[in-house]
Amino acid sequence: MSKESGTKKSVEYIHIRVPLTLKKDLETLKKKTGVNINSLCLEILWPAVKQRIKEIK
């Protein structure tokens, strides 16, 4: 994510439902790292999504 963070990109808001345990884990990461939950989710999800796209091509 370090390359993309310096440039402005258009964004769209989405809502996702997650298990309460995942939300609590994200909140724990937020407290320990100081990184907001949105950024944590992007940091975790983006590489996984790109990898999945490669797998299904």
C-alpha positions, 0 to 999 in steps of 0.5 A: 500500500505504500506506493498508492498512499501518496496519490489521491484515488477516487473512492467508493464507500461500501458496507460489509458485515463481519463477525464480532470477533473479527471486529474486536481483532481489528480494534485490537490492531488499531489500538496497538498500531495506531492505524485506523480500521479502514486502513487496516482492512485495505492493507489486509484485503487488497493483496488478498484480492489481487492474489485471488484474481491471479488465481482465477485467471 
